[in-house]
Amino acid sequence: MATYILLSKLSTQGVQTLKSNPDRLREVNKDVEELGAKVLHQWATLGEWDFVNIVEAPDLQTIARVSVALGARGSTKIETLPALTIEELLSALE
């Protein structure tokens, strides 16, 4: 499984949803699993991005489906970054 970092910024609609239903965060993680990926870690952050998620997915097509599906809801803007462990990077450089 490949690892991806999803950076998320809530829209005004997303902030309203979170305020009225904080458990929606857990529900979104279930939605991600139904789309074929798995949230490994999730942090709320201060600054440019509201959330940082570490997600596993079998391929680029799956994580693209996740990003588009979540972004299409209008409650968040997502930037998706493929991630390599340091060992994977060193192996690729050999």
C-alpha positions as CSV (number, residue, x, y, z in Angstrom):
1,M,0.0,0.0,0.0
2,A,1.2,3.5,-0.8
3,T,1.2,6.3,1.7
4,Y,-0.3,9.8,1.0
5,I,-0.5,13.0,3.0
6,L,-3.8,14.8,2.7
7,L,-3.8,18.4,3.7
8,S,-7.3,19.8,4.3
9,K,-8.7,23.3,4.7
10,L,-12.3,23.7,5.8
11,S,-14.7,25.9,3.8
12,T,-17.2,28.1,5.7
13,Q,-19.7,25.2,5.1
14,G,-17.2,22.7,6.6
15,V,-16.6,24.8,9.7
16,Q,-20.4,25.0,10.2
17,T,-20.7,21.3,9.8
18,L,-17.9,20.6,12.2
19,K,-19.4,22.9,14.8
20,S,-22.8,21.4,14.6
21,N,-21.6,17.7,14.3
22,P,-18.0,17.1,15.5
23,D,-18.4,13.4,15.0
24,R,-18.6,14.1,11.3
25,L,-14.8,13.8,11.3
26,R,-15.0,10.1,12.2
27,E,-17.8,9.6,9.6
28,V,-15.5,11.0,6.9
29,N,-12.8,8.4,7.9
30,K,-15.4,5.7,7.3
31,D,-16.2,7.3,3.9
32,V,-12.5,7.1,3.0
33,E,-12.5,3.4,3.8
34,E,-15.5,2.8,1.7
35,L,-13.6,4.4,-1.2
36,G,-10.8,1.9,-0.8
37,A,-8.3,3.8,1.4
38,K,-7.5,3.9,5.1
39,V,-6.8,6.8,7.4
40,L,-3.7,5.9,9.5
41,H,-3.3,9.1,11.4
42,Q,-5.2,12.4,11.6
43,W,-4.2,15.7,13.2
44,A,-6.0,19.0,13.6
45,T,-3.6,21.8,12.9
46,L,-3.4,25.6,13.2
47,G,-2.2,27.6,10.3
48,E,-2.8,27.3,6.6
49,W,-4.2,23.7,6.8
50,D,-6.9,22.6,9.3
51,F,-6.2,18.9,9.1
52,V,-3.2,16.6,8.2
53,N,-4.1,13.0,7.4
54,I,-1.8,10.1,6.7
55,V,-3.7,7.8,4.4
56,E,-2.9,4.4,2.8
57,A,-4.3,3.5,-0.6
58,P,-3.4,0.8,-3.1
59,D,-2.7,3.2,-6.0
60,L,-3.0,6.7,-7.4
61,Q,-6.4,6.0,-8.9
62,T,-7.9,5.2,-5.4
63,I,-6.4,8.3,-3.7
64,A,-7.6,10.4,-6.6
65,R,-11.1,9.0,-6.1
66,V,-10.9,9.9,-2.4
67,S,-9.6,13.4,-3.0
68,V,-12.3,14.2,-5.6
69,A,-15.1,12.6,-3.6
70,L,-14.2,14.6,-0.5
71,G,-13.6,17.8,-2.4
72,A,-16.8,17.6,-4.3
73,R,-18.8,17.9,-1.1
74,G,-17.8,21.6,-0.8
75,S,-16.8,21.4,2.8
76,T,-13.1,21.2,2.3
77,K,-10.2,21.9,0.0
78,I,-7.7,19.0,-0.2
79,E,-4.1,18.8,-1.4
80,T,-2.8,15.3,-1.8
81,L,0.9,14.5,-1.6
82,P,2.4,11.0,-2.3
83,A,4.9,10.1,0.5
84,L,7.9,7.9,0.7
85,T,9.6,6.7,3.9
86,I,13.3,7.6,4.0
87,E,14.2,4.0,3.4
88,E,12.0,3.9,0.3
89,L,13.7,7.1,-1.0
90,L,17.2,5.7,-0.4
91,S,16.3,2.5,-2.1
92,A,15.0,4.4,-5.1
93,L,18.3,6.3,-5.3
94,E,20.4,3.2,-5.4
